[in-house]
């Protein structure tokens, strides 16, 4: 890092980041600090953008943690992290809508099961099976009939 070798820092994070996630924290801090120096702001900014894209794609760090790291340096602008924030918000919205759809499905299934349970508990079940539910052969006596409308013989 002292040598300002941005590409090596980024490659090290990509290579060893899954083993030690603190590398991402250190790299974010480094790139955020370097992005504001007049010596190489363009290179550091591009590597910061690449690192944020890599973190976003592999969800190594929580978005709040990333933003807290970047907020430590007042020269980091919203423009530097705009794409990261927009991508994360978009993905979270998509995940939330998918989860809500799944929840609605579970609620519908639960309501149907409750209706079926109440029907079985209070209603009359007429069994008219002529085939065994296990072997699909014709039922022979003795046969056992269940309220779930399955029938079995010996």
HELIX and SHEET records of a PDB file:
HELIX    1   1 UNK A    6  UNK A   16  1                                  11    
HELIX    2   2 UNK A   22  UNK A   34  1                                  13    
HELIX    3   3 UNK A   41  UNK A   58  1                                  18    
HELIX    4   4 UNK A   63  UNK A   71  1                                   9    
HELIX    5   5 UNK A   78  UNK A  122  1                                  45    
SHEET    1   A 2 UNK A 143  UNK A 145  0                                        
SHEET    2   A 2 UNK A 151  UNK A 153 -1                                        
END                                                                             
